[in-house]
Amino acid sequence: MSILIVVDAPHDWPLDIAGVSVVSSRAYLTDPAYGEERSVKVFNLCRSYRYQSLGYYVSLLAEARGHKPLPRVGTMEDLKSQNLVRLLTEDLDELVKKSLAPIKADAFELSIYFGRNTASRYDALSHQLFGLLQAPLLRAHFEHHREQWRLRSVRAIAASDIPPPHHDFVVEAATAYFMGHRRRMHKRPQPRFDLAILHHPGNPEPPSNARAMRHFEKAAAELGLQVEYLTRNDLARLPEFDALFIRDTTFANHYTYRFSRRAAAEGLVVIDDPDSILKCNNKVYLAELLVRHAIPAPRTLMVHHGNAGQIVSRLGLPCVLKQPDSSFSLGVAKVESELELLAKVGELLQKSELIVAQEYLPTEFDWRIGVLDRRPLFACRYFMAAGHWQIVRREPGRAGYEEGPVQAVAVAEAPEEVLKLALRTANLIGDGLYGVDIKQVGSRYCVIEVNDNPSVDAGNEDGVLKDALYREIMGSFVRRIEARKRVNA
């Protein structure tokens, strides 16, 4: 990917970095050669970003050409909404407090140049804001109120807004940024496409184990995908890639969702996409979706403060209670008595206005059907943990967990009704990668949930397909990227 810095006056930017070109805004907008290039990242440092200015059109036409501009026109608009800015930066309160603690004034202005400030003590905060707000030059305003520092506003600034004493530092910061970028780019031969995999190295319960991650990387290389692993601090790097594969446990109010949302906004192919994360991570939504589309499921009651007394008469005991964002057996409880039921319902309703209660269906195992691109990908039996009613057993007050055995079976050997039901259900969510959990009780089949971030572990889900499972998933990325590039050509 080539890099362009677009400015009004190129002679003001004495950069000499391999692979980085400084061009004028008029040349970028009018020279047909720039419109013909395909793999380009554009850093827009024009004097003004106001509506219909040259700077505005640089980012607008860059998007139309399939280039990757910073800032995007959408970013320029987003930064006008300070409520949105505060929403995006709400996780930075502790860092703001720590960074600005020594300041005695009631207000502070922070200039951010390619993720840095002229005072290195503010670099951590500058880097995080740069990553979240995706503009090379930013100015943030903070206020000290009621003994707390708060971010009040952030705006993208143009090259003309840089104070003259800062010019040399900005050139230095830009040079360091692009030299670091080029070092990353030169570590490997150029692949067809770049795939980012978001993971959390310290996650004790990752959706894919270490061996599976190596299989994904091997399959990607065979198909022309260069893999690079990202962590939660790498949001700013998303524009470098063609696709994002999330192999970290997803939640709606979480950095995994913010990565997914930002990647989708940048035009990347994303699995898990933000809509799937929102839909699959809320059991209330799933319960309503299944009812609306007549998908067979355990008898279910949406519980609130006004109807908790109906649970026993509607579902009987024992029954299962679920908080809306439960996952991997966390936030799910089986209750045996009315006394236990009342206590647990009260506890869960303190966290959410709605919870889900379902009839208890004991089974030896749950079916898990992996679905990708609206087709069945793999089939497994997930057996219950020894002496327990769930596939995962956790002991209160003890770290770790115990899982039941996983038995992969050929898709063709899974019951036809299970496959049809899994596809019908997954298709209500989207065309991504899903794991549909189904209970089989005699001739009755019930959907338990749809997972947007299904486990793909070496030794479990790949038991039948082996390496072909990883190639299928990586192949989906290649097909999606190619289709998107054809549309944007």
C-alpha positions in Angstrom: 0.0 0.0 0.0 1.5 3.4 -1.0 1.1 6.4 1.2 0.3 10.0 0.2 0.5 13.1 2.3 -1.8 15.6 0.7 -1.1 19.3 1.6 -1.7 22.7 0.1 2.0 23.5 -0.1 4.3 20.5 -0.4 7.5 22.5 0.1 6.3 23.0 3.8 6.7 19.3 4.4 10.3 18.3 3.9 9.7 14.5 4.3 12.0 12.0 2.6 10.7 8.6 3.5 10.7 5.6 1.2 7.2 4.8 0.0 5.7 8.2 1.3 5.0 10.9 -1.2 4.0 14.5 -0.4 1.6 15.9 -3.1 -0.5 19.1 -3.4 -4.2 19.0 -2.9 -4.8 20.3 -6.4 -2.6 17.6 -8.0 -4.4 14.9 -6.0 -7.8 16.1 -7.1 -7.0 16.9 -10.8 -4.2 14.5 -11.9 -5.8 11.4 -13.4 -2.9 9.3 -12.3 -3.9 9.5 -8.7 -7.4 8.3 -9.6 -6.0 5.2 -11.3 -4.1 4.0 -8.2 -5.9 1.4 -6.1 -3.9 0.6 -3.0 -3.4 4.0 -1.4 -3.6 5.5 2.1 -4.1 9.2 2.1 -3.2 11.5 5.0 -5.1 14.8 4.4 -3.3 17.7 6.0 -4.8 20.5 4.0 -5.4 24.0 5.4 -9.1 23.6 5.8 -11.7 20.8 6.2 -14.7 23.0 5.9 -17.5 21.9 3.7 -16.6 21.9 -0.1 -13.1 23.2 0.6 -10.1 21.5 -1.1 -9.4 19.6 2.1 -13.0 18.4 2.2 -12.8 17.2 -1.4 -9.5 15.4 -0.9 -11.1 13.1 1.7 -14.3 12.8 -0.3 -12.6 11.8 -3.6 -10.2 9.5 -1.8 -13.1 7.5 -0.5 -14.7 7.5 -3.9 -11.5 6.2 -5.4 -11.3 3.3 -2.9 -8.3 5.0 -1.1 -8.1 5.1 2.6 -8.1 8.7 3.8 -7.4 10.1 7.3 -9.5 11.9 8.3 -12.5 10.5 6.4 -15.4 12.9 5.7 -17.4 11.0 8.2 -14.8 11.6 10.8 -14.9 15.3 10.1 -18.7 15.2 10.7 -18.4 12.9 13.7 -16.0 15.4 15.4 -18.7 18.1 15.1 -20.8 16.1 17.5 -19.1 16.4 20.9 -21.6 14.0 22.4 -20.4 11.3 20.0 -16.8 12.2 20.8 -17.4 11.8 24.5 -19.1 8.4 23.8 -16.1 7.2 21.8 -13.6 8.3 24.5 -15.5 7.3 27.7 -13.0 4.5 28.5 -10.2 7.0 28.8 -11.3 8.6 32.1 -8.5 7.0 34.1 -5.8 7.8 31.6 -7.0 11.4 31.4 -7.0 11.6 35.3 -3.5 10.2 35.5 -2.0 12.3 32.6 -3.4 15.7 33.7 -3.1 15.3 37.4 -0.1 17.6 37.8 -1.9 20.5 35.9 -3.1 23.3 38.3 -5.2 25.3 35.8 -8.9 24.7 35.2 -8.5 24.2 31.4 -6.0 22.4 29.2 -5.5 22.2 25.5 -3.7 19.1 24.0 -2.4 19.2 20.4 -2.0 15.7 19.0 0.3 15.2 16.0 0.3 11.6 14.6 -0.5 10.3 18.1 2.2 12.4 19.9 2.5 15.7 21.8 5.4 18.0 22.1 5.6 16.9 25.8 6.3 13.2 25.9 4.3 12.8 29.2 1.1 13.2 27.2 2.0 10.6 24.5 0.0 7.8 26.0 -3.2 9.9 26.0 -2.4 11.4 22.6 -1.9 7.9 21.1 -5.2 6.7 22.5 -7.2 9.7 21.2 -5.4 9.4 17.8 -6.4 5.7 17.6 -10.1 6.4 18.5 -10.7 9.5 16.5 -8.7 8.7 13.3 -7.3 12.1 12.3 -3.6 12.8 12.0 -3.8 16.3 13.6 -6.2 16.8 16.5 -6.7 19.4 19.3 -8.4 18.3 22.5 -9.8 20.6 25.2 -10.1 19.4 28.8 -11.8 21.1 31.8 -11.2 20.6 35.5 -14.6 20.5 37.2 -15.5 19.2 40.7 -12.0 17.8 41.2 -12.1 15.8 37.9 -10.7 16.3 34.5 -13.2 15.9 31.6 -12.7 15.9 27.9 -15.0 18.7 26.6 -14.2 18.8 22.9 -11.9 17.4 20.2 -11.5 18.7 16.6 -9.4 17.8 13.6 -7.1 20.5 12.8 -5.4 21.3 9.5 -1.8 22.1 8.8 -2.5 25.8 9.0 -3.6 25.4 12.6 -0.1 24.1 13.7 1.7 26.9 15.7 5.0 27.8 14.0 7.1 26.6 17.1 5.6 23.2 16.6 6.4 22.8 12.9 9.7 21.0 13.3 8.2 18.6 15.9 5.2 17.8 13.6 7.6 16.9 10.8 9.6 14.7 13.2 6.4 13.0 14.5 5.2 12.4 11.0 8.6 11.0 9.9 8.7 8.7 12.9 5.2 7.5 12.3 5.7 6.7 8.6 9.1 5.1 9.2 7.5 2.8 11.7 4.8 2.0 9.3 7.2 1.2 6.5 9.3 -1.1 8.8 6.1 -3.1 9.5 5.3 -3.2 5.8 8.8 -4.4 4.8 9.0 -7.3 7.2 7.1 -9.4 4.7 6.6 -9.9 1.0 3.5 -8.1 -0.4 0.5 -10.4 -0.2 -2.7 -10.1 -2.2 -4.6 -8.8 0.9 -4.0 -7.9 4.5 -6.0 -9.5 7.3 -6.0 -8.2 10.9 -6.9 -10.7 13.6 -8.1 -9.1 16.8 -7.1 -11.2 19.8 -6.5 -10.9 23.6 -3.3 -12.7 24.5 -4.3 -12.9 28.2 -7.8 -14.2 27.6 -8.1 -17.5 29.6 -11.1 -18.6 27.5 -10.4 -17.5 23.9 -12.6 -18.5 21.0 -9.7 -20.2 19.3 -6.7 -21.9 21.0 -3.1 -21.3 20.0 -2.9 -24.3 17.6 -6.1 -23.1 15.8 -4.6 -19.6 15.4 -1.5 -21.1 13.8 -3.8 -23.1 11.4 -5.7 -19.9 10.5 -2.4 -18.1 9.8 -1.2 -21.0 7.6 -4.4 -21.2 5.7 -4.4 -17.5 5.2 -0.9 -17.5 3.7 -1.9 -20.3 1.3 -4.7 -18.1 0.0 -2.7 -14.9 -0.3 -3.7 -13.3 3.0 -1.0 -11.7 5.2 -2.1 -12.0 8.8 -1.2 -9.5 11.5 -2.4 -9.8 15.1 -3.9 -6.8 16.7 -4.8 -6.1 20.4 -7.3 -3.6 21.9 -4.7 -0.7 21.6 -4.4 -1.0 17.8 -7.7 0.6 16.7 -5.8 3.2 14.8 -4.2 0.6 12.5 -7.4 -0.7 11.0 -7.2 1.3 7.8 -4.0 -0.6 7.0 -6.0 -3.8 6.4 -8.6 -5.2 4.0 -10.4 -7.3 6.5 -10.8 -7.9 10.3 -11.3 -11.3 11.9 -12.3 -11.1 15.6 -10.9 -14.0 17.6 -11.6 -12.4 21.0 -14.7 -12.8 23.1 -17.3 -10.3 21.8 -19.6 -8.1 23.8 -21.8 -5.2 22.8 -20.5 -2.6 25.3 -16.9 -3.6 24.7 -13.8 -2.7 22.6 -14.5 -5.7 20.3 -17.7 -4.0 19.2 -15.9 -0.7 18.7 -13.3 -2.5 16.5 -16.0 -4.2 14.5 -17.9 -0.9 14.0 -14.9 1.1 13.0 -13.7 -1.6 10.6 -17.1 -1.7 8.9 -17.1 2.1 8.7 -13.6 1.9 7.0 -15.0 -0.5 4.4 -13.2 -3.6 5.7 -14.7 -7.1 5.4 -15.5 -7.9 9.1 -16.3 -11.1 10.9 -17.9 -10.6 13.4 -19.8 -7.7 11.9 -21.3 -5.1 14.4 -24.9 -6.1 13.7 -24.2 -9.7 14.5 -22.4 -8.8 17.7 -25.4 -6.7 18.9 -28.0 -9.3 17.9 -26.2 -12.4 19.2 -25.1 -10.9 22.5 -28.6 -10.2 23.8 -30.7 -13.1 24.8 -33.8 -10.9 25.0 -33.4 -10.0 21.3 -32.8 -13.6 20.3 -35.8 -14.8 22.3 -38.1 -12.3 20.5 -36.6 -13.1 17.1 -37.2 -16.8 17.5 -40.8 -16.2 18.5 -41.5 -13.8 15.7 -40.2 -16.3 13.1 -41.7 -19.4 14.7 -38.3 -21.0 15.4 -38.8 -23.9 17.8 -37.2 -23.1 21.2 -37.7 -24.0 24.8 -40.8 -22.4 26.4 -39.7 -18.9 27.2 -40.9 -16.0 29.3 -39.5 -12.4 29.1 -39.3 -11.5 32.7 -39.7 -8.1 34.3 -40.6 -6.8 37.7 -44.3 -7.1 36.9 -44.5 -10.7 35.8 -41.9 -12.6 37.9 -44.7 -14.4 39.7 -45.8 -16.1 36.5 -42.5 -18.0 35.9 -43.5 -21.2 37.9 -47.0 -21.5 36.4 -45.7 -20.9 32.8 -42.5 -22.9 32.9 -42.4 -25.1 36.0 -39.4 -25.9 38.1 -36.6 -26.4 37.7 -36.1 -23.6 35.1 -33.3 -21.6 33.6 -32.7 -17.9 34.1 -30.4 -15.9 31.7 -29.2 -12.4 31.9 -29.4 -10.8 28.4 -25.6 -10.7 27.8 -24.8 -14.1 29.1 -22.2 -16.2 27.3 -20.1 -19.3 27.7 -22.3 -20.4 30.6 -21.7 -17.2 32.5 -24.9 -15.3 33.6 -27.0 -18.5 33.2 -28.5 -20.2 36.3 -30.7 -23.2 36.9 -33.1 -22.7 39.8 -34.8 -25.6 41.7 -37.1 -23.9 44.2 -39.4 -20.9 44.4 -37.3 -19.4 47.1 -34.1 -19.7 44.9 -36.1 -18.4 42.0 -37.2 -15.2 43.7 -33.7 -14.5 44.9 -32.0 -15.1 41.5 -34.7 -13.1 39.6 -34.2 -10.2 42.0 -30.5 -10.3 41.5 -30.7 -10.4 37.7 -33.3 -7.6 37.5 -31.0 -5.3 39.3 -28.7 -5.5 36.3 -31.2 -5.4 33.5 -34.9 -4.4 33.2 -35.6 -7.6 31.2 -34.2 -11.1 31.7 -35.1 -14.4 30.0 -36.6 -17.5 31.8 -36.8 -20.8 29.9 -38.0 -24.3 30.6 -35.3 -26.7 31.6 -34.5 -29.3 29.0 -32.0 -31.9 30.3 -29.9 -33.5 27.5 -26.7 -35.5 27.3 -25.3 -33.1 24.7 -26.1 -30.0 22.6 -25.7 -29.8 18.9 -23.5 -27.0 17.6 -23.8 -26.3 13.9 -21.2 -23.9 12.5 -22.6 -21.7 9.7 -20.7 -19.5 7.3 -21.9 -17.7 4.2 -25.4 -19.2 4.9 -24.0 -22.7 4.5 -23.3 -25.4 7.2 -19.6 -25.5 7.9 -19.1 -28.0 10.7 -21.2 -30.0 13.2 -20.3 -31.0 16.8 -21.9 -32.6 19.8 -21.0 -30.7 22.9 -21.5 -33.0 25.9 -22.3 -31.8 29.4 -19.5 -31.4 31.9 -19.2 -34.4 34.2 -22.0 -34.2 36.9 -23.3 -30.9 35.6 -26.2 -29.7 33.5 -24.2 -27.4 31.2 -21.3 -28.0 28.8 -19.1 -25.8 31.1 -18.9 -26.2 34.8 -17.7 -23.4 37.1 -17.3 -23.7 40.8 -18.3 -20.5 42.8 -15.2 -18.8 44.2 -12.8 -21.0 42.2 -10.8 -19.8 39.1 -11.0 -21.9 35.9 -13.7 -24.2 34.6 -14.3 -27.7 33.4 -15.7 -28.5 29.9 -17.5 -31.5 28.6 -16.1 -33.5 25.7 -16.6 -32.2 22.1 -17.3 -34.7 19.3 -17.0 -33.4 15.7 -19.2 -35.2 13.2 -19.5 -34.9 9.4 -22.1 -32.4 8.5 -23.8 -35.1 6.4 -24.2 -37.2 9.5 -26.0 -34.6 11.6 -29.8 -34.9 11.6 -31.3 -33.2 8.6 -33.8 -31.3 10.9 -30.9 -29.9 13.0 -29.1 -28.6 9.9 -32.3 -27.0 8.5 -33.1 -25.4 11.8 -29.6 -24.1 12.2 -29.5 -22.5 8.8 -32.9 -21.0 9.1 -32.0 -19.5 12.4 -28.5 -18.2 11.5 -29.9 -16.6 8.3 -32.1 -14.4 10.5 -28.9 -12.9 11.9 -26.8 -12.4 8.7 -24.2 -14.1 6.5 -21.3 -14.3 8.9 -19.7 -17.0 11.0 -22.2 -18.4 13.6 -22.5 -21.3 16.0 -26.1 -22.4 16.4 -26.8 -24.4 19.6 -29.7 -26.9 19.4 -31.1 -29.3 21.9 -32.6 -32.6 20.8 -35.2 -34.1 23.1 -36.7 -37.2 21.4 -38.1 -35.9 18.1 -38.2 -32.3 19.4 -35.5 -29.9 18.3 -35.1 -26.5 20.1 -32.7 -23.6 19.3 -30.9 -22.5 22.5 -28.9 -19.6 21.1 -26.9 -18.3 18.2 -23.2 -17.3 18.8 -21.6 -14.7 16.7 -18.1 -15.7 17.9 -18.2 -19.5 17.8 -15.3 -21.5 19.2 -13.0 -22.9 16.5 -10.4 -24.9 18.5 -7.8 -27.3 17.1 -8.8 -30.8 18.3 -12.5 -30.0 18.6 -14.4 -28.3 15.8 -11.8 -29.2 13.2 -12.1 -32.9 14.1 -13.6 -33.9 10.7 -12.5 -31.2 8.3 -9.0 -30.7 9.7 -7.0 -28.0 7.8 -10.0 -27.6 5.3 -12.0 -25.9 8.1 -9.5 -23.1 8.4 -9.2 -22.8 4.6 -12.9 -22.5 4.3 -13.0 -19.6 6.7 -10.0 -17.8 5.2 -11.5 -18.5 1.7 -14.6 -16.6 2.7 -12.5 -13.6 3.6 -10.8 -13.7 0.2 -14.1 -14.0 -1.7 -15.6 -11.1 0.3 -12.6 -8.9 -0.3 -12.5 -9.6 -4.0 -16.3 -8.9 -4.3 -15.9 -5.6 -2.4 -13.0 -4.5 -4.6 -15.0 -5.3 -7.8 -17.8 -3.1 -6.6 -15.4 -0.3 -5.7 -13.4 -0.6 -8.9 
